[in-house]
Amino acid sequence: MKTITAPAIGSIVSLLLNLLAALMATSIAQSPFARFIHFAPPYRTAMLRADVLIVLVAFGMGFAVYRRWRPEVSKWLWLAGVCWYVPRTLLTLNVNQDSVLDDRGGATSPTFQDLAHWLEFTVPCLRLAFYSAGAYCCSLWLNRTRAVWGLPVGSGGNERKLGRKLRIRQADGEIALGRDRGADERAGESRDEPTEGRRSL
């Protein structure tokens, strides 16, 4: 029987934490802005405003989480969203809907079933997909920043503190510069010593 290694356990824990961040933390983060949605007729417009808010909050959450902790699994949560949404498209697709991602009842006012499908399938899918999009965009931005500053491009743990790495590089450069100046001064003194000896003679 194979034993579960520490990296595997760490990956599972990271996956669960990122799922909680994508689904629960985004819901908490968007709650202060819920008053701008105004869930009242026409519900179709209100649901569209809610989708936009969900997308913005999930993207920002994914960007911030990846900026702070660099979880590679966060860039792949969109797969979980797709897997969650596929059963809905296969089993519960309403023939009156305009598109696969449309739970708003097509041209008519959404029914209770449309609202239930939207909350159960569309909202989690949007949160997971745009949480991953935010993490991926943050990864691209960090790699670009590393390339500009001459740091190794990648997501390794040793490259998480860009500012600290840059200060270390600057300190190393100053130390090396000081050593070079000291060597030049000593070389100049050694060249001057024979000349002074000959003058004294």
C-alpha positions as CSV (number, residue, x, y, z in Angstrom):
1,M,0.0,0.0,0.0
2,K,1.4,3.3,-1.1
3,T,1.8,6.0,1.6
4,I,0.7,9.6,1.0
5,T,3.8,11.8,0.9
6,A,4.1,15.3,2.4
7,P,4.0,17.1,-0.9
8,A,0.8,15.3,-1.9
9,I,-0.8,16.2,1.4
10,G,0.3,19.8,0.9
11,S,-1.2,19.9,-2.6
12,I,-4.5,18.6,-1.2
13,V,-4.6,21.1,1.6
14,S,-3.7,23.9,-0.9
15,L,-6.5,22.8,-3.2
16,L,-9.1,22.8,-0.4
17,L,-8.0,26.2,0.9
18,N,-8.1,27.7,-2.6
19,L,-11.6,26.2,-3.2
20,L,-12.7,27.8,0.0
21,A,-11.2,31.1,-1.0
22,A,-12.7,31.0,-4.5
23,L,-16.2,30.0,-3.3
24,M,-16.6,31.4,0.3
25,A,-14.2,34.2,0.6
26,T,-15.3,35.8,-2.6
27,S,-18.9,35.6,-1.4
28,I,-18.0,37.4,1.8
29,A,-15.9,40.0,0.0
30,Q,-18.7,40.9,-2.4
31,S,-21.4,41.2,0.3
32,P,-20.7,44.9,1.1
33,F,-21.4,45.6,-2.6
34,A,-24.6,43.6,-2.8
35,R,-26.8,46.7,-2.2
36,F,-25.8,47.9,-5.7
37,I,-27.4,44.9,-7.3
38,H,-31.0,45.7,-6.3
39,F,-32.6,42.3,-6.7
40,A,-36.0,43.5,-8.0
41,P,-37.7,43.3,-11.3
42,P,-36.4,43.1,-13.9
43,Y,-34.5,40.2,-12.4
44,R,-32.6,39.6,-15.6
45,T,-30.7,42.9,-15.3
46,A,-30.1,42.3,-11.6
47,M,-28.6,38.9,-12.3
48,L,-26.4,40.4,-14.9
49,R,-25.1,43.0,-12.5
50,A,-24.5,40.2,-9.9
51,D,-22.5,38.3,-12.5
52,V,-20.3,41.3,-13.2
53,L,-19.7,41.8,-9.5
54,I,-18.8,38.1,-9.0
55,V,-16.3,38.2,-11.9
56,L,-14.5,41.3,-10.5
57,V,-14.4,40.1,-6.9
58,A,-13.2,36.6,-7.9
59,F,-10.6,37.9,-10.2
60,G,-9.2,40.3,-7.5
61,M,-9.3,37.5,-4.9
62,G,-7.3,35.1,-7.2
63,F,-4.8,37.9,-8.0
64,A,-4.3,38.8,-4.3
65,V,-4.0,35.2,-3.1
66,Y,-1.4,34.3,-5.8
67,R,0.5,37.5,-5.1
68,R,0.8,36.6,-1.4
69,W,1.2,32.8,-1.3
70,R,1.9,31.6,-4.9
71,P,-0.4,28.5,-4.9
72,E,0.0,26.9,-8.3
73,V,-3.2,25.0,-7.8
74,S,-5.1,28.3,-7.9
75,K,-4.4,28.6,-11.7
76,W,-6.3,25.3,-12.3
77,L,-9.5,25.8,-10.3
78,W,-11.3,26.6,-13.5
79,L,-11.3,22.9,-14.3
80,A,-13.3,22.3,-11.1
81,G,-15.7,25.0,-12.3
82,V,-16.1,23.4,-15.7
83,C,-16.6,19.9,-14.1
84,W,-19.3,21.4,-11.8
85,Y,-21.1,23.1,-14.7
86,V,-21.1,20.3,-17.2
87,P,-23.8,18.3,-15.4
88,R,-26.0,21.3,-15.5
89,T,-25.5,21.8,-19.3
90,L,-26.3,18.1,-19.9
91,L,-29.2,17.5,-17.5
92,T,-30.9,20.8,-16.6
93,L,-30.5,23.1,-19.6
94,N,-33.6,25.1,-20.1
95,V,-34.7,25.2,-23.8
96,N,-35.9,28.8,-23.3
97,Q,-32.4,30.0,-22.5
98,D,-30.5,32.1,-24.9
99,S,-27.2,30.4,-24.3
100,V,-25.5,27.7,-22.1
101,L,-24.3,30.3,-19.6
102,D,-27.7,32.1,-19.5
103,D,-29.8,31.2,-16.4
104,R,-31.9,34.3,-16.7
105,G,-34.9,32.8,-18.5
106,G,-34.1,33.9,-22.0
107,A,-36.3,36.8,-23.2
108,T,-38.8,36.1,-20.4
109,S,-38.5,36.8,-16.7
110,P,-36.5,34.1,-14.9
111,T,-38.4,31.4,-13.1
112,F,-37.6,30.0,-9.7
113,Q,-35.8,27.1,-11.4
114,D,-33.7,29.6,-13.4
115,L,-32.7,31.3,-10.2
116,A,-31.9,28.0,-8.5
117,H,-29.7,26.9,-11.5
118,W,-28.0,30.3,-11.5
119,L,-27.1,30.1,-7.8
120,E,-26.2,26.4,-7.9
121,F,-24.2,26.2,-11.1
122,T,-23.4,29.5,-12.8
123,V,-22.2,31.5,-9.7
124,P,-19.7,28.8,-8.6
125,C,-18.5,28.3,-12.1
126,L,-17.8,32.1,-12.5
127,R,-16.1,32.3,-9.2
128,L,-13.8,29.4,-9.9
129,A,-13.0,30.4,-13.5
130,F,-12.2,34.1,-12.7
131,Y,-10.3,33.2,-9.5
132,S,-8.0,31.1,-11.7
133,A,-7.8,33.9,-14.3
134,G,-6.7,36.4,-11.5
135,A,-4.1,33.9,-10.3
136,Y,-2.8,33.3,-13.9
137,C,-2.6,37.1,-14.6
138,C,-0.7,37.6,-11.4
139,S,1.7,34.9,-12.4
140,L,2.3,36.6,-15.7
141,W,2.8,39.9,-14.0
142,L,5.3,38.5,-11.5
143,N,7.3,36.7,-14.2
144,R,7.5,40.0,-16.2
145,T,8.6,41.8,-13.1
146,R,11.3,39.2,-12.4
147,A,12.5,39.5,-16.0
148,V,12.8,43.2,-15.7
149,W,14.8,43.1,-12.5
150,G,17.0,40.2,-13.8
151,L,15.6,37.7,-11.3
152,P,14.9,34.0,-12.2
153,V,11.6,33.6,-13.8
154,G,9.4,31.0,-12.1
155,S,7.1,30.4,-9.1
156,G,9.6,28.8,-6.7
157,G,9.4,29.6,-3.1
158,N,12.9,31.2,-3.1
159,E,11.6,33.9,-5.4
160,R,8.6,35.0,-3.5
161,K,10.1,38.1,-1.9
162,L,11.1,40.2,-4.9
163,G,11.8,43.3,-2.9
164,R,14.1,41.3,-0.5
165,K,15.9,39.6,-3.3
166,L,16.4,43.0,-5.0
167,R,17.9,44.5,-1.8
168,I,20.2,41.5,-1.5
169,R,21.4,41.9,-5.0
170,Q,22.0,45.6,-4.5
171,A,23.9,44.9,-1.2
172,D,26.0,42.3,-3.0
173,G,26.7,44.8,-5.7
174,E,27.8,47.5,-3.3
175,I,30.0,45.0,-1.4
176,A,31.6,43.9,-4.7
177,L,32.1,47.6,-5.7
178,G,33.7,48.4,-2.4
179,R,36.1,45.4,-2.8
180,D,37.0,46.6,-6.2
181,R,37.7,50.1,-5.0
182,G,39.8,48.7,-2.1
183,A,41.8,46.6,-4.5
184,D,42.4,49.6,-6.8
185,E,43.6,51.7,-3.9
186,R,46.0,49.0,-2.7
187,A,47.3,48.6,-6.2
188,G,47.9,52.3,-6.5
189,E,49.7,52.4,-3.2
190,S,52.0,49.5,-4.2
191,R,52.8,51.3,-7.4
192,D,53.7,54.5,-5.6
193,E,56.0,52.9,-3.0
194,P,59.0,52.2,-5.3
195,T,58.8,55.7,-6.7
196,E,59.0,57.2,-3.3
197,G,61.9,54.9,-2.4
198,R,63.9,56.0,-5.5
199,R,63.2,59.7,-4.7
200,S,64.6,59.2,-1.2
201,L,67.7,57.8,-2.6
